């Protein structure tokens, strides 16, 4: 009976491909389901044989730890070189979007705290 190994919601395509290749390299049979047409399901990578799960999970955990470390290193290097995204760089690229987001956040804070302030009077 199949077992879900990796839900593909918010998983980049390169990561999904690398996980599938990792499982193939370790002779673990998998198949991939596509996302649903209405966006309710995200798709996934499934194991064909339930008994492979402990070994596959260990491989996936090691892979994800290595990928996270690589992402941290890349971000740190980008930060040192001045290529990392900052609020200021986002503002320079999309000033209207950033200002709209700030205005929306202030509006939500006002809506949330207005009743509290009125009760305190």
JOGIQUI-V466329 format. One record per residue. N is the residue number from 1. RES is the residue in one letter. SS is DSSP state (@ for helix, = for strand, . for the rest). PSI is psi in radians with two decimals (999 if undefined). D_CENTER is the distance of its C-alpha to the mean C-alpha in Angstrom with 2 decimals. Layout:
BEGIN
N;RES;SS;PSI;D_CENTER
N;RES;SS;PSI;D_CENTER
END
This chain:
BEGIN
1;X;.;2.35;27.71
2;X;.;2.73;24.07
3;X;=;2.38;21.22
4;X;=;2.21;17.48
5;X;=;-0.75;15.80
6;X;=;2.07;12.18
7;X;=;2.31;10.77
8;X;.;0.23;9.16
9;X;.;2.18;7.41
10;X;.;0.39;4.34
11;X;.;2.16;5.49
12;X;.;2.67;7.54
13;X;@;-0.67;11.19
14;X;@;-0.64;12.37
15;X;@;-0.75;10.39
16;X;@;-0.73;11.70
17;X;@;-0.73;15.04
18;X;@;-0.65;15.26
19;X;@;-0.76;14.74
20;X;@;-0.73;17.38
21;X;@;-0.69;19.63
22;X;@;-0.77;19.40
23;X;@;-0.71;20.53
24;X;@;-0.72;23.22
25;X;@;-0.41;24.45
26;X;.;0.34;24.99
27;X;.;0.70;26.78
28;X;.;2.09;24.36
29;X;.;2.20;24.58
30;X;=;2.88;21.45
31;X;=;2.82;20.90
32;X;=;2.37;18.13
33;X;=;2.47;18.16
34;X;.;2.87;17.17
35;X;.;2.65;15.48
36;X;.;2.75;18.20
37;X;.;-0.45;20.22
38;X;.;0.08;19.64
39;X;.;0.17;15.88
40;X;.;-0.74;16.60
41;X;.;2.58;15.29
42;X;.;-0.11;12.25
43;X;.;3.03;14.15
44;X;=;2.97;13.90
45;X;=;2.15;15.54
46;X;=;2.55;18.66
47;X;=;2.35;21.34
48;X;.;-0.59;24.82
49;X;.;2.11;26.55
50;X;@;-0.57;25.60
51;X;@;-0.34;27.48
52;X;@;-0.15;25.03
53;X;@;-0.86;22.24
54;X;@;-0.77;23.16
55;X;@;-0.77;23.43
56;X;@;-0.70;20.28
57;X;@;-0.72;18.28
58;X;@;-0.75;19.89
59;X;@;-0.76;19.07
60;X;@;-0.72;15.37
61;X;@;-0.76;15.34
62;X;@;-0.77;17.26
63;X;@;-0.80;15.11
64;X;@;-0.62;11.86
65;X;@;-0.73;14.10
66;X;@;-0.73;15.53
67;X;@;-0.70;12.38
68;X;@;-0.73;11.34
69;X;@;-0.72;14.98
70;X;@;-0.74;15.10
71;X;@;-0.70;12.31
72;X;@;-0.78;14.33
73;X;@;-0.80;17.48
74;X;@;-0.72;16.49
75;X;@;-0.73;15.49
76;X;@;-0.72;18.72
77;X;@;-0.73;20.73
78;X;@;-0.66;19.52
79;X;@;-0.76;20.41
80;X;@;-0.64;23.79
81;X;@;-0.07;24.48
82;X;.;0.28;23.63
83;X;.;-0.13;20.93
84;X;.;2.56;18.00
85;X;.;2.40;17.03
86;X;.;2.99;19.01
87;X;@;-0.71;20.05
88;X;@;-0.75;23.24
89;X;@;-0.62;21.79
90;X;@;-0.68;19.67
91;X;@;-0.71;22.96
92;X;@;-0.63;24.92
93;X;@;-0.75;22.70
94;X;.;1.24;22.35
95;X;@;-0.67;24.98
96;X;@;-0.75;25.41
97;X;@;-0.75;21.77
98;X;@;-0.78;21.59
99;X;@;-0.69;24.96
100;X;@;-0.69;24.09
101;X;@;-0.74;21.03
102;X;@;-0.78;23.33
103;X;@;-0.72;26.07
104;X;@;-0.73;23.94
105;X;@;-0.74;22.82
106;X;@;-0.72;26.52
107;X;@;-0.81;27.63
108;X;@;-0.69;25.43
109;X;@;-0.73;26.72
110;X;@;-0.81;30.22
111;X;@;-0.66;29.92
112;X;@;-0.71;28.68
113;X;@;-0.19;31.35
114;X;@;-0.79;34.28
115;X;@;-0.61;35.53
116;X;@;-0.74;35.44
117;X;@;-0.69;37.43
118;X;@;-0.59;39.94
119;X;@;-0.50;40.46
120;X;@;-0.29;41.25
121;X;.;999;44.15
END
